[in-house]
Amino acid sequence: MAKIVALAAYFYQAAVAFGLLIAVAHLLTPADYAAYSLFITISQFAAIFCFEWIRHACSRFYPGSEPGSEAPERKALMVEFAACAVICLVAASASIFFSVPAETAMLGGVVAVLQGGSDLHLTMLRFRQEFRAFSRLQGSRATILAVGTLAGAIAAPNFTSTIVGLLAGYLAYGLWAVFLTRDSLREAARLEPPLIRKHFVYGSVAASASVLGLLAPLGLKSILTAALGAGGAAGALLALDLLQRPFVLIVSALQAIQYPDVVASHDREGVTLAFRKLLGDYYSLLTGLTLMTAAGIFALLQPIAQLAISAGLRDGFLASAPFIIGLSVCRALTLNMLPTPAHLQRRLLAIFLLALIDCVLLNAGTLLGGYFGSFDDGALMCGGMIGALVTLVIGVRILALLPFNFNWRPVIFSAIGLAVPVLATIGFTYSLWISVAIGVGGGALFCLLGLHCYFVTMFRPQART
């Protein structure tokens, strides 16, 4: 039950983030929204660059496989975070000397530290199996950050006020998190330097892959802005911000409830028949629910664009959105499912190379798409989608590193559920809303059949045991 609540918290976070982006896009001018979008991406990049290696080490080694190992692991993680927070703030201050406005630099540094700290805290709770506290904090963070950001945008609809509101939200959430978990994560221990070395070796390579994973959309946004201008790229940037986020959150939710069991089974029992089934079920869930997410977004794309996207952004949004959905499906699987065997076996080179190939091919494909398509929204994103698809095909080879028993039936239903709304777009020129209704109804039917398969083959047997 606690895992289901944790999964619901991720869906709630996705819904809040989706609504927040639409609201901010309505409140800010296209130029201010483009600046806000780039700020969020850069601050996320800073948080990943400074703290992601610690979070990866936490997800792989915390709370430890032996009794009494949790407190030393936690002590090492806390020391690592404190040191990296200082480095992050110093780097933000130094950016002032490279023509970055002082206000923006310091806001970005503080937001990156608070984001990295909250992510690490939630990861520790998740791997300690404290799903109740994790769920409450996950939902609370989404709500508080949304309220703070909107309050800043409403008080003064400009870039600076919006970011100040976001910062206030992070501070309020930090106080709430400290209060809610005041009686946990308290056991003291001495610092053990070998743990820091172990964390750094594994975490730095895994984090390098995450940095490359964020550099890819950052490069994509830079290409769009350079090719179309800040105002002209605002629709495509909004599509990137809106449509990638649900995939990231769905995959994160599944990893939150399934990946700790996969790691524990691999480390304690090895590659047994039970592990092969567990790993195959994990892959099936990631693939199937990613396809279902794409089906839902594609089916509702036209209603969302007509009802929720401002007129000035709608054309660019609709021109790029179908390709961004395809791109997001490919990257969600490439960056989260495909490297799983490499993470379990600590094959660090494979992890890094896959992320590097993704970054290079995504941006190279975008440039080639623009070159052959007159650098408009749709052509640029079509090229990016093709680059992401090629990376997915290349990365499938990594899955062969560990055997698994894949659950195919729900994935097939999910794929049909995606194909129905995609094919329904053929009828847009005849009747837009009839085609939308067919896409929504047909996609929902097959996705529900896929969910039923998961329930029968995976969730109901787990409940019985």
FENGIJO-V617121 format. One record per helix or strand of 3 or more residues. SS is the DSSP state (H for helix, E for strand). FROM is the first residue (numbers start at 0). LEN is the number of residues. If there is no record, write none. Layout:
ss=SS from=FROM len=LEN
ss=SS from=FROM len=LEN
This chain:
ss=H from=1 len=26
ss=H from=29 len=32
ss=H from=68 len=30
ss=H from=101 len=26
ss=H from=130 len=25
ss=H from=158 len=22
ss=H from=192 len=40
ss=H from=233 len=36
ss=H from=272 len=27
ss=H from=300 len=8
ss=H from=310 len=26
ss=H from=339 len=5
ss=H from=347 len=25
ss=H from=376 len=25
ss=H from=407 len=22
ss=H from=431 len=33
